Amino acid sequence: MHGYWLRRYGIRGHYIPMDVSPADLASVLEHLPRMGFVGVNITIPHKEAVLGIADIVTDRAALIGAANTLIFRKDGRIHADNTDGSGFISNLRQGAPRWNPTDGPAAVLGAGGAARAVIAALIEVGVPEIRLANRTRPRAEAIRSDFGAKVVVSEWVQAANMLDGAALVVNTTSLGMVGKPDFRVPLDALRPGTVVTDLVYTPLMTQFLIEAESMGCTIVDGLGMLLHQAAPGFERWFGQRPEVDVATRNAVLGL
Ligand code: NAP
């Protein structure tokens, strides 16, 4: 994705993967700016730990408890942000333009790191109620205590009931992903027109989305979130806001 954007905008830059051990993280982040790096994306298992290393942490990254984008500022300070939530909302707005945050409750399945970013963003855009269920209930309870009374926690075994009357349903679990267990929450309570989205993007069309589409729901796949969460970092690093369009999507899909 970044390589495609760099070529498209004629920018002489590189985006490379690095496998860094937790013990080396602070030292690597200290040295990268001196080597000419302008920033990095952070992924598992470092998303929480970087908050303790960065000099500036945005409010949303602090609330979510994790960062995915670091900017190495010219003054030497490291700026940490979390763009997963805004990527999630931008993807929804692009894929389901008629969805309005005030349409009704959102049902969120899963309470991991991605769920925290999604829930923060849903609250920020004005969703009135967030129904939340997670296999490990205390993780969902922790989100309720961090994010407030708009979050209503249900038992995982009763997750199907949360879908009744929801305007938006989001799978933030890894269920349905290649190599992970199947997504088995019954979807009978879904209504035609409900917006249904999955954070899983391998496969692109998950069983959850296939079934929801067959019930007349508006579906939005998870690849767009990946593309949209990357755009703000790219802009901060390279001074060019990249367009998230069909050409970008096709480049990532190798089409
Ligand atoms: P995480 O922190 O490890 O959370 C995983 C979530 O899945 C937890 O809610 C976990 O429940 C649940 N889960 C895992 N196995 C389960 C099972 N057998 N039964 C029921 N629930 C199960 O991971 P994450 O960072 O939040 O990521 C979650 C998913 O979102 C991944 O598939 C990831 O690839 C995807 N993601 C996509 C994007 C994107 O841009 N599209 C961005 C971020 C993440 P417990 O708490 O009970 O373990």
Residues whose N, C-alpha, C, O or C-beta is under 5 A from the ligand:
A	BS01	NAP	G110 A111 G112 G113 A114 A115 N134 R135 T136 R139 T172 T173 S174 M177 P181 L199 V200 G222 L223 M225 L226
